[in-house]
C-alpha cells in the first residue's frame, strides 16, 4: 500500500567536505558521511531508490549511524514502504533513544499505517526529549483530528504555532479543526495566516473557500477556488467546490462545466456526478440529470440522495413507475428519509394510487411534521378520494407549518434546488462531500517528516 505523506518539511543538510589535501577513503571516518550526504541530495531530487542505496552504503560502513537509518526510513516512506520505514526508525532509536526526529517520523509512519495510538505514543516520546518541537505538536494534533477530538487537536496546533508561527500546515489544520466545531470565522483567519506564510498554498485557498461557503459568502468562496486553480489547475476538489459555489450563485451552466472537468480528472467521484445532476435538473435538462444520477449510483449503489433525485427527474419525465422504484430503493437504504417518502407519495398520486400516496405522506410527516409540501399533497390526495373535511385539515396544517417555518430556513437551504410545485423535493447538493477527508473537500496536511541536519 502506498502511503500518502501529506507534506515534507526539509531542513537542508550541510554536506561536510574534507580538509584540503584530505581524500575520502573507506578507512576515513568521513567516508560514511559522504554516502549519507549523497543520499540526502538524491532524496531532495526525489530519487528515493538511489538515496536508499546511498544510506545503505553509509550504514554498511557505520551500522550505528542513527541519522542514516532515520533518513533511509524517510525515503522508504516516500515510496510507500511503510513497514520497512518503521523498522528503520526503530533501529535509529535503538542506537539513540533520545533522537527526537526519529520519534516524530516513527509517529508519522504509524499514523499512515492506521496505528494512531502508537503514533501518539511516539509523538509524546519526541516531546519528552524536546518539548518545543513544533512539528511534533502539529502532528500530534493530526491524530486527535482523525479521532474526531477537535478540541484536543486545536490545543496541539495552537501549541505548535506558539513555538513556530511559520508552520503553514499547522495554520491550515488549526483552521480545519475550528471549521469542524463550527467556528467558521476563526477558521478563515487561520487560513489567512497560512497564506501569509505561503501565498501559493493551494490547500489553504481551497479550505478558506469552503469556510466562506458555509457562511453563505459564495462569491468570495468562488474567488478562493479560482485562486487555488491558478496554482494547481487540476486541483479536483477546487474544481468541484467551484461548481458548488457557481450553483449557489445561480450560474448552473458554468457549474455543469466544472463538474465535467472534475469527471475528466476523476470519473469515479460520485458526488460530482450527483451535483452535476442537480445543476442539470435546475436547468430543466431532466434526461441528462437522470443519467448523471445513474453515474453516481453506479459508483455508490447506496447513494440515497442520488436515488431520490433520480426519481424526481424520472417523475418529471412522466416515468412514474421508474420514479417509484427509485424512491423505494432510497428508502431501503434509509427508511428515515422524509423527502423520499414524500416524493414516493407524489409518484403514487400521479399514478392515481391515492391511498398509498396518503400512507407515504403520513410516513414523511411522522419523520418531519413541518414538511409543508407533504401536508399540502396529502390534502390533494384526500380530496381526490372525496375526503374533503380531512383535506381541509391538511391544508390548515400546511399553512400553519408554512407560517412557523418562515424565516427559519437557513440560507443554504434557500439556495438549494427545488422541484416544480407539487412534483417533488430535490435534496440539496452534496456541498463538501469528499473522502472527506473533510469532506473532506481535500485532505489537509497532517503529517510532516523532518530531514535532520547532517552532523559532523
N, C-alpha and C positions, 0 to 999 in steps of 0.2 A: 504494500500500500504506500503510495507516495504521500509523504506528509506535507501539509501546507504550512510553510513557515512564513508568517504574515509580514515580518519586517526584520531586516538585519541592521544592527547599529554598529558601524565599523569604526573601530579605533585603529587607525592605520599603524601598521607595525613599522618599527625602526629597524632597518637591516644593519647588522653590525659588520663592519669591514675590518680586515686585518690591518695591522700597522704596516708602514712602508717596509718593503723588503721581506715581509712575512708571507708565507704561502700556505693555502689550505692543503691539508693532507689528512688522511684518516686518523693519524695519531695526534692531530692538532685538536685541542678541546673546542675550538670554534667550528670544527667541521660539521657536527650535528646541527649547530645553529644555522649554517649556510643552507642545509637541506630544509630546515624549518622556515627560514626566510623565503626560500623558493616556493614552499607550499603556500605561505601567506600570499605571495604575489600571484600565484596561479589561482588561488581562491578568489582574490579580488577581480580576476578576469573571468570568473565563472567556470574555470577549467578544473572541476572538482575531482575528477578521477586522477588527473595528473597531480593535483595537490595532495591527494591521499597517498600516492606513491612517494612523494617527497617527504611527507610526515613519517611514512613507514621507514624510509631510509634514516631519518633522524632518530627514530625510536630504536632501530636496529643497532645504531651506534651508541645510543644512550637510553636504555629501557626505562629509566626513571625520569624521563623528560615529560613532566606533567603538562606543560603548555602544548607540546606536540600531540599528546593524547587528546587534550581538550579540542585543539583545532582540527584534528582528524575527525572527532565527533561532529563538529560543525559542518565539515564538508560532507560527511555521510548523511547528516540531517538534510542538507540541501538537496541530496539525491533521493530523499525519501526512505533512506535505510535506517529507520528509527531505532530498531533493536540493536543494530551494530553501533550506532552512535551512543546509545545508552551504555553499552559495555565500555566504550572509550572514556566517557565521563566518569564511570565508576573506577576505571583504572587510574585516571588522573587524580581522583580523590583518595584512592589508596595511597598514592605517593605523597599527596599534600592535602590532608583533610581540611585545611584552612584556606583552600583556594576558592574564593567566593564565586568567580566567574564560572567555574565548573559546576558548582551547586546550582547556579542560575540556569546554565544551559541544560543540566540534567532535568531541572523542573520544566523547561520548555519542551523537551522531547517527551517527557512523561505526560504532559498535558496533551500534546499532539497524539499520543497513543491512547488517550482516553482514561488515563490513570490520574485523575485530578487530585485525589487525596495525597498520593505520593508526591505529586508536583508541588503541592502546598508545603509538604514537609521539607522538600529541597529548597524552596524559596526561604523558608524560615531558617534553615541551616545557613544559607547565604547571608541572611540578615543578622544572624548571631555573630558571624565573622565581621560584617560591615553593615551596621545599622543605617548608614547613609547611602546605601547602594540604591539609587533612584530607580534604575531599570528593574530591579527585583521587586520593589514595591509596585511598580506598574504591572509586572507580570502576575504578581500575586492578586492584584485587582481583577485580572482576566479570569482567574479560576473562580473567584466569587461571582463574577458576572455570569459565567457559564452555569453556575448553580442557581441563578436567579436571586442571589443575595446581593441586591443592588446597593443597599446602604453600606455594606462592608466593602464592596468594590469602590464606591465613592470615597470612602475613607482611605483606601490604599492609593488611589490615583491622586488624591489631594496630598498625601504624604510624599509621593514621588515628585510632584510638582513643587512642593515646598523646598525640596532639596535641589531640584534642577528644573526650572520652568521652561527649558528649551526642548523638552521631550514632546514632540508633536503628537506621537501616538498616545501619550498619557492624556493630553488635552482632548484628543478625539474620543478616547474611551471614557473619559470623565463625562464628556457630552453625551455619549451613548448611554451611560448609566443614568444620568439625570433625565434623559428622554424616557427611559424605561419606567421611571417613577413619576412621569407626567410633568416634570419641570422643564417645559419646552424653551422658555425664555433663557433660563440659565444654560441649557444645553447649547443654544445658539451662541451665547457668549464664549463657551468653551471652544466651539468650532472656529470662532473668530480668532481666538488665541492660537489655535493650531495653525491657522492661515497666516498669522503674523510671523510664526516661525518658518513656515514654508508656504508661500503664496500659491504654489502649484501642487498642493496636496489634494489630489482628486477626491480621495475618500472623504475628507472634511467638507469639501464643497457639496458633495452628494448628500452627506448626512445633515448638513445645515439646511439643504433644500427640504429634506424630509420633515425636520422640525418646523420650518416655516409653513409647510403644507398642513401640518397638524394644527397650526394656529389659524388656518384659513387664508394665509398670505400667499396665494398660489402664484401671483405674478412674480413676487420675489423668489419663491421656490423655483420657478421656471428659470430665472436668471442664474441661480446656483447650479442647476443641472446643465445649463449651457456652458457655464464656466468649467464644469467637470469635463464636458465633451470637447472643449478646446484643448484640454490637457491630454485626455485619453478618448479619442473619437470612437473607440469601440467599447467603451465602458457600458456593459449591458444594463446594469442597474440604473445608471443615469439616464439612458435612453428610455427604459421602462418607466422610471419616475417622471421623466419629461412628458411622456404620453399621458400619465395621470394628471399632471398639472394642466396640460392643454385641455384635457377633458373637462376639468373643473372650470376652466375659463371659457368653455363653450366652443372650443376650436377642435371639433371632433375629427374633421378630415386630417388635420395635422397629427392628431393623436393616433389615428389608424396608421399613418405613415411611420410614426415612432415604433408602434408595436410590430409593424412589418420589418423594420430594421432590427429590432430585438430578435425576432424569429429567424432572420437570416443568420444571425450570430449564434443563437441558441434555440433551435426549433423544438427543443424538449422542455420548454419552460411553460407549464400550464397557466400561470396567472397572466402571461402575455396573450395567450390565445383567448382567455376569458375576457380580459379587459378590451381586447380588440372586438370581441362580440358585443360588449356593452356599447362601445362607441358606434359600431355599425348599426345596432338597434336604434340608438338615438337618431341616427341619420335615416332611419326607415328602410335600411337595407337588410331585411329580416332573413332572407335566404342565406346571405353571406354571414350574418350573425349566427345563425344556427350551425353553419359549417365551422365557424370559429369555436363555438361551444363544444362541438364534436371533437375539435382538435385538443381542447383542454381535457375532455373526458377520456379520450383515447390514452392520454398520458397519465391521468389520475382518475380512475373509474369511480372514486368516492368523492369527487369534487361536487359537493352538494349545490353550491350556488350555480355552477355551470348547468347541472341538470334542471334546476329551477328556471334559469333564464332561457335555456333551450326550449323548455315547454312554452314560455311566453312567446318566443319567436315563432314557433310552430303554430301556436294558437292564433296569432295574428295572421298567419298564412292560411288559416282555415283548416289546419290539420289537427283537429281536436283530439282524436284518438291517440295520435303520436304524442301530443302535448300531455295528455293524461298519463301516458306511460312514463314520460319524463318526471312528472310530479311524483308519481308512485315510487320511482327509483330514488328521488331525492329524499322521500320520507322513509324509505327502507334504511337509508344511511343515517338520517337524523329525524326521528319521529317528533321532535320538539321544535320543528322549523315552521313557525306560523305562516310565513309568506307562501310556503309550498302548499300548506293546507288551504289557504285562501285561493291560490291560483288553481288548485285542483277543483275547488268549487266553481270557479269561473268556467273551466273547461266542461265540467258536468252540466252546468246551466246551459252552455252553448249547445250541448248535445240533447237538451230537453230532459235531463235526468235530475229534476229539481229537488227531490227529497234527498238524494245522495249529495247534491250540492249543499243543501242546508246542513247535512251532517258534517261536511267538510268545513263549512264556515264555523260551525259550532266548535270543532276541534281547534281551528285557528283562534277563536275568541277565548277558549279556555287558556290558551298559551299567552295571548295578548288581548286583554279585554278592551284596550283602547285602539284596536285596529279598525279605524273608521270605515275603510272600504269593505271589511267583512260584514259589519252591521248593515251597511247600505245594500250590499249584494244579497245578503240573507233576506232583507226585506223584499227585494225584487223577486227572488225565488219563491218566497211565501205568497206574494201577490199572484205569481203565475199559477199557484195551486189554489187560488181563491181564498187564501187565509189572510184577509186584509187587516183585521184587527192586530194580528201578530206582526204583520208587516209594518204597521204604523209604529208599534213599539220599537221595532228595529230601527226605523228611520229616526225616531226620537233619540235612541241611544247613539246613533251615528252623529246626530247634531250635538249631543252632549259631549261625546268623545272629541269631536272637532273643536269645540269651544275650550275644553280643558287642555288639549294638546297645543293649541295655537300659541305661538311664542315660545314654546319649549323645545322645538325641534332644533337640534344643533346645526350649525352652519354646514357641516359636512353632509348632513342628510338632505339639506335643502339643495345641495348641488348634485345629489345622487339622481341617476336617471329614473324616470317613471314610465310605466306603460301607459297606453291610451286609457282613458277613463273607463272603468268597468271591465277592463280586459285582463288586468293582472298587475302584479307589483314586482318590478325588477329589483333584484338585490344590487346594492351599490358596488362600484368597482372594488377589486381587491387592492387596496391602496398601497400597502407597503409589504405585501406578502413576498417573501423570498426564502432563501434557505434558513430564512432568516435570518439563522443569520439575521436576524432583526428585520427579520423581516425585512431579519434580517435584511431590505434594500441592498446592503452589501455587508459581508463580514468585515468588521473593523480590525485593525491591528491589535492583537492580544499577546503576541509573543515576540520577544526581542532577544536575539542572540548577540553576545558580545565577542568581539575579536580582541583578545588581550594583546597588550603591547609585547613586543619582543624584549626579553630580558637579557642583559649582557652576562 
